[in-house]
Amino acid sequence: MSSAFRWLFAAVPVAFTTMPTPAAAAAADNYPSKVVRIVVGFPAAGPADIAARLLAAGLQEPLRQSVIVDNRTGAGGNIAAQLVSKSAPDGYTVLVATASLLVNPALSASAGYDPARDFIPVGVIATQANALAVTSSLPVATLKDLQALAKKHPITYATSGVGTTSHLSATYLINVLWGTKATAVPYRGAGPAGIAVATGETPVAFMTVTGVLPLQQQGKVKILGVVSEKRLPALPKVPTMSEAGYPQLNPSWTAVFVPAETPATVVQKLSDAVNTVLATPEYRDKVASQAMVAASASTPKQVADYMKAETQLWNRIVKTTGAKPEY
């Protein structure tokens, strides 16, 4: 795997369950024999939806079946997660999710699922850097400038929803690390959050580069820092958080999951097909055109180990920030 993604597969000892029922195992021999549905918990044109649709298009050849995308939005991805967790464990209903899958149960006991108990991770398909942006008229040029301003004058910052990685990362950075008392303003997705910061309705936003880059190119916002291991080709003059003197947060990721008890043979077939797509220049180029990075090939075990580490990370951030759900 490339060095850029070594962090993606940090080994920890506990993996998600992969034990199938006998009935599910018996049905796996002919997989896939019908349409495969990818369920996404976020609106069309967002980073998760874009990655899911690119994956769906690429999967049709290795799986030799039609693959469709079904957007089931709401409750920070919970509606989609609950739907897939209760679906037949046969590989025909697949979840494409973000870290919200791990965050929501940490936010509330009423999330309706347990990510370690109810899902098997198949593969990470893309990562996307988050960015801290401000409306163009705000008199700051660096993250240090914004920190100083926030200490003198309480600010508001837009996020793509309560419990999203943008909300938790921004709250952790601005309120915990900076020691300010800024107020988060949740919007229904990256699109509305971007519009809010572009118009100055909410002067600061923490969201994916995918969502905020077009606004920067139009001169409507200034991007002060990115959550990325290194500077992005699309933003060569924008420092990473660590370069700016702040602890490095993890980039956002998008990954594929199936219901628990899905037969191991089905999980492996899906994993192999996903890895085939990830290796194609067409997928990698299209993902890159959306300011995302295609993940490296991985095994279900590697992804399960990484998800365990991510669960521990986000549980800690939820506890530290005191975040509460909006649903």
Residue pairs with C-beta under 8 A, 6 or more apart in sequence:
1 8
1 9
1 296
1 297
1 298
2 296
4 229
4 230
4 293
4 296
5 127
5 295
5 296
7 229
7 250
8 124
8 127
8 253
8 295
8 296
8 298
8 306
9 298
9 302
9 303
9 305
9 306
10 305
10 306
10 309
11 302
11 305
12 305
12 308
12 309
12 312
14 305
14 308
15 301
15 304
15 305
15 308
16 115
16 116
16 119
16 120
16 121
16 260
16 304
16 307
16 308
17 116
17 117
17 120
17 260
17 261
18 120
18 264
18 267
18 300
18 304
19 261
20 28
20 89
20 261
20 262
20 263
20 264
20 266
21 89
21 261
24 88
24 89
24 90
24 261
24 262
24 263
24 266
25 263
25 264
25 265
27 90
27 263
28 90
28 91
28 263
28 265
28 266
29 265
31 90
31 91
31 263
31 265
31 266
31 269
32 63
32 64
32 65
32 91
32 92
32 269
33 65
34 65
34 92
35 65
35 66
35 67
35 68
35 92
36 59
36 63
36 65
36 66
36 67
36 68
36 91
36 92
36 94
37 67
37 68
37 69
37 70
37 92
37 93
37 94
38 52
38 55
38 56
38 67
38 68
38 69
38 70
38 94
38 95
38 96
38 256
39 70
39 71
39 72
39 80
39 83
39 84
39 93
39 94
39 95
39 96
40 48
40 49
40 52
40 69
40 70
40 71
40 72
40 80
40 95
40 96
40 97
41 48
41 71
41 72
41 73
41 74
41 76
41 77
41 78
41 79
41 80
41 81
41 95
41 97
41 100
42 48
42 49
42 71
42 73
42 77
42 98
42 189
43 49
43 71
43 73
43 188
43 189
43 191
44 71
45 191
46 189
46 190
46 191
46 211
47 98
47 126
47 128
47 190
47 208
47 210
47 211
47 252
47 254
47 290
47 292
48 96
48 97
48 98
48 254
49 69
49 71
50 210
50 290
50 292
51 96
51 125
51 126
51 254
51 287
51 290
51 292
52 69
52 96
52 254
53 69
54 283
54 286
54 287
55 67
55 96
55 125
55 256
55 274
55 277
55 283
56 67
56 68
56 69
57 67
58 276
58 277
58 280
58 282
58 283
59 67
59 273
59 274
59 277
60 66
60 67
62 272
62 273
62 276
62 277
63 269
63 273
72 79
72 80
72 83
73 79
73 80
74 327
75 104
75 327
76 100
76 103
76 104
76 161
76 162
76 163
76 164
76 325
76 326
76 327
77 97
77 98
77 100
77 101
77 104
78 104
78 111
78 112
78 113
78 327
80 95
80 97
81 95
81 97
81 101
81 104
81 111
81 112
81 113
81 115
81 119
82 112
82 113
83 93
84 93
84 94
84 95
84 119
84 257
84 258
84 259
85 112
85 113
85 118
85 119
85 259
85 260
86 259
87 93
87 259
88 259
89 258
89 259
89 260
89 261
89 262
89 263
90 262
90 263
90 266
91 258
91 262
91 263
91 266
91 267
91 269
91 270
93 258
93 259
94 122
94 256
94 257
94 258
94 270
95 101
95 119
95 256
95 257
95 258
96 125
96 254
96 255
96 256
96 257
97 254
97 255
97 257
98 164
98 165
98 252
98 253
98 254
98 255
99 165
99 252
99 253
99 310
99 314
100 163
100 164
100 165
101 115
101 119
101 257
102 115
102 307
102 310
102 311
102 314
103 163
103 164
103 165
103 168
103 314
103 318
104 111
104 163
104 325
105 111
105 113
105 114
105 115
106 311
106 314
106 315
106 318
106 319
107 162
107 163
107 318
107 323
107 324
107 325
108 324
108 325
108 327
113 119
115 307
115 311
116 307
116 308
116 311
117 260
118 259
118 260
119 257
119 258
119 259
119 260
120 257
120 258
120 259
120 260
120 262
120 267
120 300
120 304
121 255
121 256
121 257
121 300
121 303
121 304
121 306
121 307
122 255
122 256
122 257
122 258
122 267
122 270
122 271
122 274
122 300
122 303
123 255
123 256
123 270
123 271
123 274
123 275
123 278
123 295
123 297
123 298
123 300
123 303
124 253
124 254
124 255
124 256
124 295
124 298
124 303
124 306
125 254
125 255
125 256
125 274
125 277
125 278
125 294
125 295
126 253
126 254
126 287
126 292
126 293
126 294
126 295
127 251
127 252
127 253
127 254
127 292
127 293
127 295
128 208
128 209
128 210
128 251
128 252
128 253
128 254
128 291
128 292
128 293
129 208
129 209
129 226
129 227
129 228
129 232
129 251
129 252
129 291
130 165
130 166
130 169
130 206
130 207
130 208
130 209
130 226
130 227
130 249
130 251
130 252
131 206
131 207
131 208
131 209
131 212
131 213
131 223
131 225
131 226
131 227
131 235
131 238
132 143
132 146
132 170
132 173
132 204
132 205
132 206
132 223
132 224
132 225
132 226
133 197
133 204
133 205
133 206
133 207
133 212
133 215
133 216
133 221
133 222
133 223
133 224
134 140
134 146
134 197
134 203
134 204
134 205
134 221
134 222
134 224
135 197
135 198
135 199
135 200
135 203
135 204
135 220
135 221
135 222
136 219
136 220
136 221
136 222
137 200
138 146
138 149
138 203
138 204
138 222
139 145
139 149
140 146
140 149
140 222
140 224
141 222
141 224
142 224
142 244
143 224
143 225
143 239
143 241
143 244
143 245
143 246
144 244
144 245
145 224
146 204
146 224
147 178
147 180
149 155
150 174
150 178
150 180
150 182
151 178
151 179
151 180
154 180
154 181
154 182
154 183
155 174
155 180
155 182
155 183
155 203
155 204
156 182
156 183
156 184
156 185
156 202
156 203
156 204
157 170
157 174
157 182
157 183
157 184
157 185
157 202
157 203
157 204
157 205
157 206
158 185
158 186
158 187
158 193
158 194
158 196
158 197
158 201
158 202
158 204
158 205
158 206
158 207
159 166
159 167
159 170
159 184
159 185
159 186
159 187
159 193
159 205
159 206
159 207
160 166
160 167
160 186
160 187
160 188
160 189
160 190
160 192
160 193
160 207
160 208
160 211
161 167
161 186
161 187
161 188
161 189
161 326
162 184
162 186
162 323
162 324
162 325
162 326
163 323
163 325
163 326
165 252
165 314
166 190
166 193
166 206
166 207
166 208
166 252
167 184
167 186
167 206
167 323
168 314
168 317
168 318
168 321
168 323
169 206
169 227
169 249
169 317
170 184
170 206
171 184
171 321
171 323
172 249
172 317
172 320
172 321
173 206
173 241
173 246
173 249
174 180
174 182
174 204
174 206
175 181
175 182
175 321
176 320
176 321
177 246
177 247
182 204
185 196
185 202
186 326
187 193
187 196
190 207
190 208
190 210
190 211
190 212
191 211
193 202
193 205
193 207
193 211
194 205
194 207
194 211
194 212
194 215
194 221
195 201
196 202
196 205
197 203
197 204
197 205
197 212
197 215
197 221
198 215
198 218
198 220
198 221
205 212
205 221
208 252
208 291
209 223
209 226
209 232
209 234
209 235
209 291
210 290
210 291
210 292
212 221
212 223
213 223
213 234
213 235
213 291
215 221
216 222
216 223
216 235
223 235
223 238
224 238
224 244
225 238
225 239
225 240
225 241
225 244
225 246
226 232
226 235
226 238
226 239
226 240
226 241
227 240
227 241
227 248
227 249
227 250
227 251
227 252
228 240
228 251
229 240
229 248
229 251
230 240
231 238
231 239
231 240
231 243
232 238
232 291
234 291
240 248
241 247
241 248
241 249
242 248
250 310
250 313
253 295
253 310
254 292
255 303
255 307
256 270
256 274
258 266
258 267
258 270
267 300
268 300
271 298
271 299
271 300
275 297
275 298
277 283
278 284
278 294
278 295
278 296
278 297
279 297
283 294
284 294
287 293
287 294
288 294
